[in-house]
Amino acid sequence: MTEKVLRFYLVANKLKNVIRNGWSEVDISSDRIESVAEHIYGCMILAIGLDSETNLDLDLLKVFKMIIVKELEKVTLKELTTRDCPTTDEREKQAVETLTRLTDGLVKQSELLSLLSEYNLKNSNESNFVHQLGKIESDIQAKIYDLEGNFDLNKALEDAKHYGEPLSSEIIPRIHNASDGWILYDRRYYTDDSFKELSESIQQLKSL
């Protein structure tokens, strides 16, 4: 039993050293750039805050597990950004194959695979919440880099050219701060009012 737990942990622990691809693409100048593991941590902290202040009726333990499960693919798979264009079916198949390998031998493997399937199907309060959560945590981090002076406006404008038309033409004129592109791009995905409100607050933030 202990060997299976240790093997699973050691593989998942590699996410501490996997830098989020989106930050590399826009040349964030910070000496320390967010890893996938730190993104997971940020999502969990944000989930606790939102669960406290909203009425979304969530199973928070399920949310935490889903946050982790959907990021484990990045142990071996490249994190996708707006510059990538694999089909959804291809990516989901790769993610399932990766999670199956990583959880091999665990008694609760089927539960973890089921959570990934639920996340992909977006057929529950928790899965819809986690989809929105991952995007808005990224938007907050973009704003942090922006306010710290580590996100260059010209790099952000160049990145926005990869959003695809007509989205690029719609968003680029509205980018006045480097983080605006990320925030505006993701805002269309928010179905819950709490996320819409938080998105507006992030964009208006003037200092840390």
Buried (B, 14 or more C-beta within 10 A) or exposed (E): EEEBEEBBEEBBEBBEEBBBBBBEBBEBEEEEBBBBBBBBBBBBEBBEEBBEEBEBEBBBEBBBBBBBBBBBBBBBBEBBBBEEEEEEEEBBEBBBEBBEEBBEEBEEBEEBBEBBBBBBEEEBBBBBBBBBBBBBBBBBBBBBBBBEEBBBBEBBBBBBBBBEEEBBEEBBEEBEBBBBBBBBBBBEEBEBEBBBEBBEEBBEBEEE
